[in-house]
Amino acid sequence: SGQVQPGQAGHVDLSMTRHAVQGLAAVGALSDEIRKATLRYLEASCRQDGGCVYAAHEPALNKGIRSEAGEQGYGTATADALICAKILGHSEIRDGARRWLLANLRVDENP
């Protein structure tokens, strides 16, 4: 399909990003360059309502509902963004993701 798939070199998603940020933070290796790049990716992944998508630059991989208003965020991706934003100290993304999760969290399905 020409599109990079999960597991292939070049694929980037919010889940991988969160794991990398957590690991780098744990060993004190979050450089300014990595912080800035991660924040750009978070900004591309998060929607105005605070919900976030899994693969900001590969929309076909996202599980959110698509509508005329655009693609909606969903639970696991939003939780990953919240964790990254907390580590990076980005209160706007952190607070938006937190509000979205509190409003949409369900235990029977991924919102």
Biopython code that builds the backbone (N, CA, C, O; Angstrom):
import numpy as np
from Bio.PDB.StructureBuilder import StructureBuilder

atoms = [
    (1, "SER", "N", (0.810, -1.198, 0.000)),
    (1, "SER", "CA", (0.000, 0.000, 0.000)),
    (1, "SER", "C", (0.852, 1.261, 0.000)),
    (1, "SER", "O", (0.303, 2.358, -0.103)),
    (2, "GLY", "N", (2.159, 1.149, 0.110)),
    (2, "GLY", "CA", (3.022, 2.315, 0.094)),
    (2, "GLY", "C", (3.118, 3.012, 1.433)),
    (2, "GLY", "O", (4.024, 3.816, 1.649)),
    (3, "GLN", "N", (2.203, 2.719, 2.330)),
    (3, "GLN", "CA", (2.200, 3.347, 3.646)),
    (3, "GLN", "C", (3.001, 2.466, 4.608)),
    (3, "GLN", "O", (2.901, 1.240, 4.575)),
    (4, "VAL", "N", (3.786, 3.104, 5.453)),
    (4, "VAL", "CA", (4.563, 2.372, 6.441)),
    (4, "VAL", "C", (3.598, 1.769, 7.454)),
    (4, "VAL", "O", (2.700, 2.454, 7.944)),
    (5, "GLN", "N", (3.778, 0.503, 7.766)),
    (5, "GLN", "CA", (2.904, -0.204, 8.694)),
    (5, "GLN", "C", (3.577, -0.384, 10.045)),
    (5, "GLN", "O", (4.805, -0.375, 10.129)),
    (6, "PRO", "N", (2.778, -0.551, 11.123)),
    (6, "PRO", "CA", (3.370, -0.806, 12.440)),
    (6, "PRO", "C", (4.363, -1.957, 12.371)),
    (6, "PRO", "O", (4.102, -2.988, 11.750)),
    (7, "GLY", "N", (5.490, -1.765, 13.010)),
    (7, "GLY", "CA", (6.546, -2.771, 13.004)),
    (7, "GLY", "C", (7.595, -2.561, 11.927)),
    (7, "GLY", "O", (8.675, -3.147, 12.003)),
    (8, "GLN", "N", (7.307, -1.741, 10.930)),
    (8, "GLN", "CA", (8.264, -1.447, 9.873)),
    (8, "GLN", "C", (9.091, -0.222, 10.254)),
    (8, "GLN", "O", (8.618, 0.672, 10.955)),
    (9, "ALA", "N", (10.322, -0.200, 9.781)),
    (9, "ALA", "CA", (11.177, 0.972, 10.011)),
    (9, "ALA", "C", (10.494, 2.208, 9.436)),
    (9, "ALA", "O", (9.993, 2.176, 8.312)),
    (10, "GLY", "N", (10.475, 3.280, 10.194)),
    (10, "GLY", "CA", (9.857, 4.519, 9.747)),
    (10, "GLY", "C", (8.477, 4.753, 10.314)),
    (10, "GLY", "O", (7.965, 5.871, 10.259)),
    (11, "HIS", "N", (7.867, 3.718, 10.858)),
    (11, "HIS", "CA", (6.544, 3.886, 11.473)),
    (11, "HIS", "C", (6.708, 4.568, 12.824)),
    (11, "HIS", "O", (7.579, 4.204, 13.614)),
    (12, "VAL", "N", (5.862, 5.562, 13.080)),
    (12, "VAL", "CA", (5.858, 6.265, 14.363)),
    (12, "VAL", "C", (4.411, 6.345, 14.825)),
    (12, "VAL", "O", (3.513, 6.640, 14.036)),
    (13, "ASP", "N", (4.189, 6.081, 16.111)),
    (13, "ASP", "CA", (2.852, 6.242, 16.659)),
    (13, "ASP", "C", (2.951, 6.718, 18.104)),
    (13, "ASP", "O", (4.033, 6.755, 18.689)),
    (14, "LEU", "N", (1.820, 7.075, 18.656)),
    (14, "LEU", "CA", (1.798, 7.652, 19.998)),
    (14, "LEU", "C", (2.162, 6.642, 21.078)),
    (14, "LEU", "O", (2.756, 7.003, 22.093)),
    (15, "SER", "N", (1.809, 5.387, 20.864)),
    (15, "SER", "CA", (2.168, 4.354, 21.832)),
    (15, "SER", "C", (3.687, 4.186, 21.917)),
    (15, "SER", "O", (4.254, 4.176, 23.009)),
    (16, "MET", "N", (4.336, 4.057, 20.770)),
    (16, "MET", "CA", (5.812, 3.955, 20.747)),
    (16, "MET", "C", (6.458, 5.195, 21.334)),
    (16, "MET", "O", (7.431, 5.110, 22.083)),
    (17, "THR", "N", (5.909, 6.343, 20.986)),
    (17, "THR", "CA", (6.456, 7.604, 21.477)),
    (17, "THR", "C", (6.401, 7.656, 22.993)),
    (17, "THR", "O", (7.370, 8.050, 23.642)),
    (18, "ARG", "N", (5.267, 7.259, 23.560)),
    (18, "ARG", "CA", (5.124, 7.258, 25.018)),
    (18, "ARG", "C", (6.142, 6.342, 25.682)),
    (18, "ARG", "O", (6.754, 6.719, 26.682)),
    (19, "HIS", "N", (6.330, 5.153, 25.143)),
    (19, "HIS", "CA", (7.308, 4.216, 25.719)),
    (19, "HIS", "C", (8.727, 4.786, 25.633)),
    (19, "HIS", "O", (9.499, 4.676, 26.585)),
    (20, "ALA", "N", (9.062, 5.386, 24.510)),
    (20, "ALA", "CA", (10.401, 5.969, 24.352)),
    (20, "ALA", "C", (10.614, 7.127, 25.318)),
    (20, "ALA", "O", (11.673, 7.229, 25.937)),
    (21, "VAL", "N", (9.617, 8.002, 25.455)),
    (21, "VAL", "CA", (9.730, 9.145, 26.357)),
    (21, "VAL", "C", (9.876, 8.664, 27.805)),
    (21, "VAL", "O", (10.695, 9.190, 28.558)),
    (22, "GLN", "N", (9.087, 7.675, 28.185)),
    (22, "GLN", "CA", (9.202, 7.143, 29.544)),
    (22, "GLN", "C", (10.593, 6.564, 29.800)),
    (22, "GLN", "O", (11.182, 6.807, 30.853)),
    (23, "GLY", "N", (11.113, 5.808, 28.852)),
    (23, "GLY", "CA", (12.440, 5.213, 29.008)),
    (23, "GLY", "C", (13.537, 6.251, 29.074)),
    (23, "GLY", "O", (14.415, 6.185, 29.934)),
    (24, "LEU", "N", (13.488, 7.212, 28.165)),
    (24, "LEU", "CA", (14.506, 8.267, 28.164)),
    (24, "LEU", "C", (14.440, 9.106, 29.432)),
    (24, "LEU", "O", (15.473, 9.490, 29.982)),
    (25, "ALA", "N", (13.229, 9.392, 29.896)),
    (25, "ALA", "CA", (13.080, 10.165, 31.135)),
    (25, "ALA", "C", (13.638, 9.382, 32.324)),
    (25, "ALA", "O", (14.247, 9.965, 33.221)),
    (26, "ALA", "N", (13.431, 8.075, 32.330)),
    (26, "ALA", "CA", (13.886, 7.241, 33.441)),
    (26, "ALA", "C", (15.405, 7.247, 33.601)),
    (26, "ALA", "O", (15.921, 7.077, 34.706)),
    (27, "VAL", "N", (16.114, 7.442, 32.496)),
    (27, "VAL", "CA", (17.584, 7.454, 32.565)),
    (27, "VAL", "C", (18.158, 8.859, 32.392)),
    (27, "VAL", "O", (19.365, 9.021, 32.213)),
    (28, "GLY", "N", (17.295, 9.874, 32.447)),
    (28, "GLY", "CA", (17.753, 11.259, 32.361)),
    (28, "GLY", "C", (18.299, 11.648, 31.008)),
    (28, "GLY", "O", (19.215, 12.465, 30.922)),
    (29, "ALA", "N", (17.746, 11.068, 29.931)),
    (29, "ALA", "CA", (18.285, 11.311, 28.596)),
    (29, "ALA", "C", (17.319, 12.051, 27.665)),
    (29, "ALA", "O", (17.429, 11.931, 26.444)),
    (30, "LEU", "N", (16.377, 12.813, 28.224)),
    (30, "LEU", "CA", (15.467, 13.586, 27.377)),
    (30, "LEU", "C", (16.121, 14.917, 27.012)),
    (30, "LEU", "O", (16.109, 15.860, 27.803)),
    (31, "SER", "N", (16.682, 14.985, 25.829)),
    (31, "SER", "CA", (17.331, 16.215, 25.378)),
    (31, "SER", "C", (16.283, 17.241, 24.947)),
    (31, "SER", "O", (15.120, 16.892, 24.748)),
    (32, "ASP", "N", (16.683, 18.485, 24.804)),
    (32, "ASP", "CA", (15.777, 19.530, 24.319)),
    (32, "ASP", "C", (15.254, 19.190, 22.927)),
    (32, "ASP", "O", (14.085, 19.434, 22.626)),
    (33, "GLU", "N", (16.106, 18.632, 22.087)),
    (33, "GLU", "CA", (15.702, 18.266, 20.728)),
    (33, "GLU", "C", (14.600, 17.204, 20.755)),
    (33, "GLU", "O", (13.624, 17.300, 20.012)),
    (34, "ILE", "N", (14.759, 16.196, 21.608)),
    (34, "ILE", "CA", (13.747, 15.142, 21.719)),
    (34, "ILE", "C", (12.460, 15.705, 22.295)),
    (34, "ILE", "O", (11.373, 15.361, 21.832)),
    (35, "ARG", "N", (12.567, 16.560, 23.292)),
    (35, "ARG", "CA", (11.377, 17.193, 23.887)),
    (35, "ARG", "C", (10.600, 17.970, 22.824)),
    (35, "ARG", "O", (9.381, 17.828, 22.719)),
    (36, "LYS", "N", (11.295, 18.788, 22.041)),
    (36, "LYS", "CA", (10.630, 19.600, 21.018)),
    (36, "LYS", "C", (9.962, 18.733, 19.958)),
    (36, "LYS", "O", (8.829, 19.002, 19.557)),
    (37, "ALA", "N", (10.661, 17.692, 19.501)),
    (37, "ALA", "CA", (10.095, 16.797, 18.489)),
    (37, "ALA", "C", (8.874, 16.062, 19.038)),
    (37, "ALA", "O", (7.881, 15.887, 18.332)),
    (38, "THR", "N", (8.950, 15.640, 20.281)),
    (38, "THR", "CA", (7.823, 14.938, 20.896)),
    (38, "THR", "C", (6.627, 15.870, 21.040)),
    (38, "THR", "O", (5.494, 15.470, 20.772)),
    (39, "LEU", "N", (6.866, 17.092, 21.456)),
    (39, "LEU", "CA", (5.766, 18.048, 21.588)),
    (39, "LEU", "C", (5.109, 18.327, 20.239)),
    (39, "LEU", "O", (3.887, 18.457, 20.166)),
    (40, "ARG", "N", (5.899, 18.421, 19.175)),
    (40, "ARG", "CA", (5.324, 18.614, 17.834)),
    (40, "ARG", "C", (4.428, 17.428, 17.477)),
    (40, "ARG", "O", (3.345, 17.609, 16.921)),
    (41, "TYR", "N", (4.884, 16.218, 17.798)),
    (41, "TYR", "CA", (4.091, 15.031, 17.489)),
    (41, "TYR", "C", (2.815, 14.994, 18.336)),
    (41, "TYR", "O", (1.745, 14.647, 17.835)),
    (42, "LEU", "N", (2.929, 15.348, 19.607)),
    (42, "LEU", "CA", (1.740, 15.411, 20.462)),
    (42, "LEU", "C", (0.732, 16.423, 19.928)),
    (42, "LEU", "O", (-0.467, 16.148, 19.883)),
    (43, "GLU", "N", (1.215, 17.580, 19.529)),
    (43, "GLU", "CA", (0.326, 18.614, 19.000)),
    (43, "GLU", "C", (-0.387, 18.125, 17.739)),
    (43, "GLU", "O", (-1.557, 18.444, 17.527)),
    (44, "ALA", "N", (0.307, 17.357, 16.907)),
    (44, "ALA", "CA", (-0.312, 16.813, 15.697)),
    (44, "ALA", "C", (-1.307, 15.699, 16.028)),
    (44, "ALA", "O", (-2.258, 15.475, 15.280)),
    (45, "SER", "N", (-1.094, 15.008, 17.136)),
    (45, "SER", "CA", (-1.927, 13.868, 17.519)),
    (45, "SER", "C", (-3.189, 14.264, 18.271)),
    (45, "SER", "O", (-4.178, 13.531, 18.251)),
    (46, "CYS", "N", (-3.165, 15.414, 18.933)),
    (46, "CYS", "CA", (-4.281, 15.798, 19.800)),
    (46, "CYS", "C", (-5.278, 16.682, 19.069)),
    (46, "CYS", "O", (-4.907, 17.550, 18.279)),
    (47, "ARG", "N", (-6.534, 16.443, 19.348)),
    (47, "ARG", "CA", (-7.628, 17.193, 18.752)),
    (47, "ARG", "C", (-8.030, 18.339, 19.680)),
    (47, "ARG", "O", (-7.618, 18.380, 20.839)),
    (48, "GLN", "N", (-8.820, 19.251, 19.176)),
    (48, "GLN", "CA", (-9.208, 20.434, 19.960)),
    (48, "GLN", "C", (-9.955, 20.081, 21.241)),
    (48, "GLN", "O", (-9.897, 20.830, 22.216)),
    (49, "ASP", "N", (-10.657, 18.947, 21.247)),
    (49, "ASP", "CA", (-11.416, 18.564, 22.442)),
    (49, "ASP", "C", (-10.564, 17.838, 23.476)),
    (49, "ASP", "O", (-11.071, 17.444, 24.526)),
    (50, "GLY", "N", (-9.263, 17.654, 23.189)),
    (50, "GLY", "CA", (-8.356, 16.988, 24.121)),
    (50, "GLY", "C", (-8.109, 15.532, 23.800)),
    (50, "GLY", "O", (-7.131, 14.958, 24.280)),
    (51, "GLY", "N", (-8.972, 14.909, 22.996)),
    (51, "GLY", "CA", (-8.761, 13.524, 22.584)),
    (51, "GLY", "C", (-7.613, 13.433, 21.585)),
    (51, "GLY", "O", (-7.331, 14.395, 20.870)),
    (52, "CYS", "N", (-6.954, 12.282, 21.535)),
    (52, "CYS", "CA", (-5.784, 12.121, 20.664)),
    (52, "CYS", "C", (-5.905, 10.856, 19.825)),
    (52, "CYS", "O", (-6.641, 9.931, 20.171)),
    (53, "VAL", "N", (-5.168, 10.831, 18.716)),
    (53, "VAL", "CA", (-5.154, 9.676, 17.818)),
    (53, "VAL", "C", (-3.808, 8.965, 17.892)),
    (53, "VAL", "O", (-2.808, 9.553, 18.303)),
    (54, "TYR", "N", (-3.793, 7.721, 17.499)),
    (54, "TYR", "CA", (-2.640, 6.833, 17.562)),
    (54, "TYR", "C", (-1.518, 7.232, 16.605)),
    (54, "TYR", "O", (-0.355, 7.298, 17.005)),
    (55, "ALA", "N", (-1.856, 7.495, 15.364)),
    (55, "ALA", "CA", (-0.852, 7.765, 14.330)),
    (55, "ALA", "C", (-1.208, 9.057, 13.597)),
    (55, "ALA", "O", (-1.968, 9.047, 12.629)),
    (56, "ALA", "N", (-0.655, 10.152, 14.067)),
    (56, "ALA", "CA", (-1.020, 11.469, 13.540)),
    (56, "ALA", "C", (-0.782, 11.602, 12.043)),
    (56, "ALA", "O", (-1.555, 12.270, 11.357)),
    (57, "HIS", "N", (0.258, 10.987, 11.531)),
    (57, "HIS", "CA", (0.628, 11.164, 10.131)),
    (57, "HIS", "C", (0.265, 9.966, 9.264)),
    (57, "HIS", "O", (0.618, 9.917, 8.086)),
    (58, "GLU", "N", (-0.444, 8.992, 9.851)),
    (58, "GLU", "CA", (-0.892, 7.812, 9.115)),
    (58, "GLU", "C", (-2.348, 7.538, 9.478)),
    (58, "GLU", "O", (-2.632, 6.548, 10.154)),
    (59, "PRO", "N", (-3.280, 8.392, 9.045)),
    (59, "PRO", "CA", (-4.670, 8.317, 9.476)),
    (59, "PRO", "C", (-5.337, 6.967, 9.270)),
    (59, "PRO", "O", (-6.237, 6.615, 10.032)),
    (60, "ALA", "N", (-4.934, 6.209, 8.282)),
    (60, "ALA", "CA", (-5.561, 4.909, 8.025)),
    (60, "ALA", "C", (-5.371, 3.943, 9.191)),
    (60, "ALA", "O", (-6.129, 2.982, 9.324)),
    (61, "LEU", "N", (-4.373, 4.184, 10.034)),
    (61, "LEU", "CA", (-4.105, 3.295, 11.158)),
    (61, "LEU", "C", (-4.913, 3.652, 12.405)),
    (61, "LEU", "O", (-4.949, 2.877, 13.361)),
    (62, "ASN", "N", (-5.552, 4.803, 12.401)),
    (62, "ASN", "CA", (-6.295, 5.246, 13.577)),
    (62, "ASN", "C", (-7.633, 4.539, 13.693)),
    (62, "ASN", "O", (-8.242, 4.165, 12.691)),
    (63, "LYS", "N", (-8.084, 4.360, 14.935)),
    (63, "LYS", "CA", (-9.330, 3.654, 15.212)),
    (63, "LYS", "C", (-10.473, 4.597, 15.544)),
    (63, "LYS", "O", (-11.595, 4.151, 15.785)),
    (64, "GLY", "N", (-10.203, 5.895, 15.560)),
    (64, "GLY", "CA", (-11.230, 6.869, 15.919)),
    (64, "GLY", "C", (-12.284, 7.005, 14.840)),
    (64, "GLY", "O", (-12.077, 6.614, 13.692)),
    (65, "ILE", "N", (-13.388, 7.552, 15.219)),
    (65, "ILE", "CA", (-14.499, 7.780, 14.292)),
    (65, "ILE", "C", (-14.164, 8.983, 13.422)),
    (65, "ILE", "O", (-13.701, 10.010, 13.917)),
    (66, "ARG", "N", (-14.402, 8.845, 12.123)),
    (66, "ARG", "CA", (-14.178, 9.959, 11.203)),
    (66, "ARG", "C", (-15.531, 10.593, 10.889)),
    (66, "ARG", "O", (-16.505, 9.898, 10.601)),
    (67, "SER", "N", (-15.574, 11.906, 10.949)),
    (67, "SER", "CA", (-16.808, 12.627, 10.649)),
    (67, "SER", "C", (-16.449, 13.890, 9.876)),
    (67, "SER", "O", (-15.282, 14.134, 9.571)),
    (68, "GLU", "N", (-17.468, 14.689, 9.563)),
    (68, "GLU", "CA", (-17.216, 15.948, 8.864)),
    (68, "GLU", "C", (-16.338, 16.873, 9.701)),
    (68, "GLU", "O", (-15.625, 17.714, 9.155)),
    (69, "ALA", "N", (-16.388, 16.723, 11.014)),
    (69, "ALA", "CA", (-15.593, 17.553, 11.917)),
    (69, "ALA", "C", (-14.142, 17.077, 12.003)),
    (69, "ALA", "O", (-13.313, 17.729, 12.637)),
    (70, "GLY", "N", (-13.833, 15.948, 11.370)),
    (70, "GLY", "CA", (-12.484, 15.390, 11.413)),
    (70, "GLY", "C", (-12.458, 14.106, 12.207)),
    (70, "GLY", "O", (-13.497, 13.593, 12.623)),
    (71, "GLU", "N", (-11.284, 13.601, 12.409)),
    (71, "GLU", "CA", (-11.138, 12.338, 13.127)),
    (71, "GLU", "C", (-11.143, 12.570, 14.629)),
    (71, "GLU", "O", (-10.467, 13.468, 15.130)),
    (72, "GLN", "N", (-11.903, 11.763, 15.336)),
    (72, "GLN", "CA", (-11.986, 11.889, 16.784)),
    (72, "GLN", "C", (-10.858, 11.108, 17.460)),
    (72, "GLN", "O", (-10.394, 10.086, 16.955)),
    (73, "GLY", "N", (-10.435, 11.617, 18.612)),
    (73, "GLY", "CA", (-9.471, 10.901, 19.413)),
    (73, "GLY", "C", (-10.112, 9.703, 20.085)),
    (73, "GLY", "O", (-11.331, 9.538, 20.040)),
    (74, "TYR", "N", (-9.298, 8.871, 20.705)),
    (74, "TYR", "CA", (-9.825, 7.736, 21.442)),
    (74, "TYR", "C", (-8.954, 7.441, 22.661)),
    (74, "TYR", "O", (-7.861, 7.987, 22.814)),
    (75, "GLY", "N", (-9.466, 6.563, 23.523)),
    (75, "GLY", "CA", (-8.950, 6.370, 24.870)),
    (75, "GLY", "C", (-7.476, 6.050, 25.032)),
    (75, "GLY", "O", (-6.760, 6.782, 25.715)),
    (76, "THR", "N", (-7.007, 4.974, 24.419)),
    (76, "THR", "CA", (-5.624, 4.571, 24.662)),
    (76, "THR", "C", (-4.634, 5.601, 24.138)),
    (76, "THR", "O", (-3.625, 5.875, 24.787)),
    (77, "ALA", "N", (-4.910, 6.170, 22.980)),
    (77, "ALA", "CA", (-4.018, 7.191, 22.431)),
    (77, "ALA", "C", (-4.015, 8.438, 23.314)),
    (77, "ALA", "O", (-2.973, 9.062, 23.510)),
    (78, "THR", "N", (-5.175, 8.794, 23.842)),
    (78, "THR", "CA", (-5.269, 9.967, 24.708)),
    (78, "THR", "C", (-4.515, 9.732, 26.015)),
    (78, "THR", "O", (-3.870, 10.644, 26.533)),
    (79, "ALA", "N", (-4.593, 8.515, 26.547)),
    (79, "ALA", "CA", (-3.836, 8.189, 27.762)),
    (79, "ALA", "C", (-2.329, 8.264, 27.497)),
    (79, "ALA", "O", (-1.577, 8.754, 28.339)),
    (80, "ASP", "N", (-1.889, 7.782, 26.333)),
    (80, "ASP", "CA", (-0.464, 7.881, 25.977)),
    (80, "ASP", "C", (-0.026, 9.343, 25.897)),
    (80, "ASP", "O", (1.055, 9.696, 26.369)),
    (81, "ALA", "N", (-0.858, 10.185, 25.305)),
    (81, "ALA", "CA", (-0.527, 11.612, 25.192)),
    (81, "ALA", "C", (-0.463, 12.269, 26.565)),
    (81, "ALA", "O", (0.417, 13.090, 26.823)),
    (82, "LEU", "N", (-1.385, 11.912, 27.435)),
    (82, "LEU", "CA", (-1.394, 12.465, 28.789)),
    (82, "LEU", "C", (-0.083, 12.133, 29.504)),
    (82, "LEU", "O", (0.510, 12.999, 30.148)),
    (83, "ILE", "N", (0.366, 10.891, 29.393)),
    (83, "ILE", "CA", (1.617, 10.473, 30.045)),
    (83, "ILE", "C", (2.803, 11.250, 29.476)),
    (83, "ILE", "O", (3.638, 11.748, 30.231)),
    (84, "CYS", "N", (2.879, 11.355, 28.159)),
    (84, "CYS", "CA", (3.978, 12.116, 27.531)),
    (84, "CYS", "C", (3.954, 13.569, 27.976)),
    (84, "CYS", "O", (4.986, 14.128, 28.346)),
    (85, "ALA", "N", (2.777, 14.179, 27.939)),
    (85, "ALA", "CA", (2.663, 15.593, 28.291)),
    (85, "ALA", "C", (3.040, 15.827, 29.746)),
    (85, "ALA", "O", (3.651, 16.844, 30.074)),
    (86, "LYS", "N", (2.685, 14.906, 30.609)),
    (86, "LYS", "CA", (3.050, 15.037, 32.022)),
    (86, "LYS", "C", (4.568, 14.984, 32.184)),
    (86, "LYS", "O", (5.148, 15.802, 32.898)),
    (87, "ILE", "N", (5.204, 14.030, 31.527)),
    (87, "ILE", "CA", (6.664, 13.899, 31.605)),
    (87, "ILE", "C", (7.345, 15.153, 31.063)),
    (87, "ILE", "O", (8.333, 15.627, 31.623)),
    (88, "LEU", "N", (6.804, 15.684, 29.963)),
    (88, "LEU", "CA", (7.413, 16.843, 29.306)),
    (88, "LEU", "C", (7.000, 18.174, 29.933)),
    (88, "LEU", "O", (7.543, 19.219, 29.575)),
    (89, "GLY", "N", (6.059, 18.146, 30.852)),
    (89, "GLY", "CA", (5.626, 19.365, 31.514)),
    (89, "GLY", "C", (4.761, 20.258, 30.639)),
    (89, "GLY", "O", (4.781, 21.479, 30.797)),
    (90, "HIS", "N", (3.999, 19.672, 29.715)),
    (90, "HIS", "CA", (3.123, 20.459, 28.835)),
    (90, "HIS", "C", (1.713, 20.424, 29.406)),
    (90, "HIS", "O", (0.959, 19.481, 29.166)),
    (91, "SER", "N", (1.367, 21.451, 30.159)),
    (91, "SER", "CA", (0.105, 21.440, 30.903)),
    (91, "SER", "C", (-1.128, 21.516, 30.003)),
    (91, "SER", "O", (-2.155, 20.928, 30.342)),
    (92, "GLU", "N", (-1.066, 22.210, 28.885)),
    (92, "GLU", "CA", (-2.244, 22.346, 28.028)),
    (92, "GLU", "C", (-2.669, 20.992, 27.463)),
    (92, "GLU", "O", (-3.845, 20.635, 27.531)),
    (93, "ILE", "N", (-1.715, 20.232, 26.903)),
    (93, "ILE", "CA", (-2.038, 18.911, 26.367)),
    (93, "ILE", "C", (-2.429, 17.975, 27.506)),
    (93, "ILE", "O", (-3.403, 17.232, 27.393)),
    (94, "ARG", "N", (-1.672, 18.010, 28.604)),
    (94, "ARG", "CA", (-1.975, 17.145, 29.757)),
    (94, "ARG", "C", (-3.392, 17.388, 30.255)),
    (94, "ARG", "O", (-4.156, 16.440, 30.441)),
    (95, "ASP", "N", (-3.750, 18.651, 30.474)),
    (95, "ASP", "CA", (-5.060, 18.976, 31.021)),
    (95, "ASP", "C", (-6.187, 18.647, 30.047)),
    (95, "ASP", "O", (-7.247, 18.177, 30.460)),
    (96, "GLY", "N", (-5.961, 18.893, 28.748)),
    (96, "GLY", "CA", (-6.975, 18.556, 27.744)),
    (96, "GLY", "C", (-7.210, 17.062, 27.668)),
    (96, "GLY", "O", (-8.355, 16.615, 27.594)),
    (97, "ALA", "N", (-6.135, 16.281, 27.684)),
    (97, "ALA", "CA", (-6.255, 14.819, 27.636)),
    (97, "ALA", "C", (-6.954, 14.300, 28.895)),
    (97, "ALA", "O", (-7.799, 13.409, 28.826)),
    (98, "ARG", "N", (-6.592, 14.863, 30.025)),
    (98, "ARG", "CA", (-7.215, 14.454, 31.294)),
    (98, "ARG", "C", (-8.715, 14.731, 31.264)),
    (98, "ARG", "O", (-9.507, 13.865, 31.635)),
    (99, "ARG", "N", (-9.117, 15.923, 30.829)),
    (99, "ARG", "CA", (-10.541, 16.266, 30.737)),
    (99, "ARG", "C", (-11.269, 15.314, 29.789)),
    (99, "ARG", "O", (-12.367, 14.844, 30.083)),
    (100, "TRP", "N", (-10.627, 15.036, 28.627)),
    (100, "TRP", "CA", (-11.250, 14.155, 27.642)),
    (100, "TRP", "C", (-11.445, 12.762, 28.231)),
    (100, "TRP", "O", (-12.513, 12.168, 28.083)),
    (101, "LEU", "N", (-10.422, 12.243, 28.896)),
    (101, "LEU", "CA", (-10.543, 10.907, 29.481)),
    (101, "LEU", "C", (-11.619, 10.861, 30.562)),
    (101, "LEU", "O", (-12.392, 9.905, 30.618)),
    (102, "LEU", "N", (-11.680, 11.871, 31.414)),
    (102, "LEU", "CA", (-12.702, 11.886, 32.465)),
    (102, "LEU", "C", (-14.115, 11.942, 31.872)),
    (102, "LEU", "O", (-15.046, 11.357, 32.427)),
    (103, "ALA", "N", (-14.269, 12.634, 30.765)),
    (103, "ALA", "CA", (-15.587, 12.760, 30.131)),
    (103, "ALA", "C", (-15.975, 11.534, 29.310)),
    (103, "ALA", "O", (-17.162, 11.260, 29.135)),
    (104, "ASN", "N", (-14.989, 10.793, 28.803)),
    (104, "ASN", "CA", (-15.277, 9.722, 27.843)),
    (104, "ASN", "C", (-14.881, 8.323, 28.279)),
    (104, "ASN", "O", (-15.181, 7.361, 27.571)),
    (105, "LEU", "N", (-14.218, 8.174, 29.422)),
    (105, "LEU", "CA", (-13.719, 6.863, 29.843)),
    (105, "LEU", "C", (-14.840, 5.850, 29.987)),
    (105, "LEU", "O", (-15.881, 6.128, 30.583)),
    (106, "ARG", "N", (-14.611, 4.686, 29.435)),
    (106, "ARG", "CA", (-15.533, 3.563, 29.550)),
    (106, "ARG", "C", (-14.725, 2.321, 29.851)),
    (106, "ARG", "O", (-13.598, 2.180, 29.376)),
    (107, "VAL", "N", (-15.285, 1.428, 30.628)),
    (107, "VAL", "CA", (-14.581, 0.182, 30.941)),
    (107, "VAL", "C", (-14.978, -0.960, 30.020)),
    (107, "VAL", "O", (-14.346, -2.016, 30.027)),
    (108, "ASP", "N", (-16.032, -0.752, 29.222)),
    (108, "ASP", "CA", (-16.510, -1.821, 28.341)),
    (108, "ASP", "C", (-16.043, -1.694, 26.907)),
    (108, "ASP", "O", (-16.238, -2.617, 26.116)),
    (109, "GLU", "N", (-15.425, -0.560, 26.545)),
    (109, "GLU", "CA", (-14.869, -0.387, 25.202)),
    (109, "GLU", "C", (-13.897, 0.778, 25.212)),
    (109, "GLU", "O", (-13.896, 1.598, 26.130)),
    (110, "ASN", "N", (-13.062, 0.838, 24.167)),
    (110, "ASN", "CA", (-12.098, 1.933, 24.028)),
    (110, "ASN", "C", (-12.848, 3.120, 23.439)),
    (110, "ASN", "O", (-13.268, 3.082, 22.282)),
    (111, "PRO", "N", (-13.020, 4.191, 24.247)),
    (111, "PRO", "CA", (-13.809, 5.333, 23.737)),
    (111, "PRO", "C", (-13.142, 6.021, 22.563)),
    (111, "PRO", "O", (-13.679, 6.991, 22.029)),
]
sb = StructureBuilder()
sb.init_structure("model")
sb.init_model(0)
sb.init_chain("A")
sb.init_seg("    ")
for serial, (resi, resn, name, xyz) in enumerate(atoms, 1):
    if name == "N":
        sb.init_residue(resn, " ", resi, " ")
    sb.init_atom(name, np.array(xyz, "f"), 0.0, 1.0, " ", f" {name:<3s}", serial, name[0])
structure = sb.get_structure()
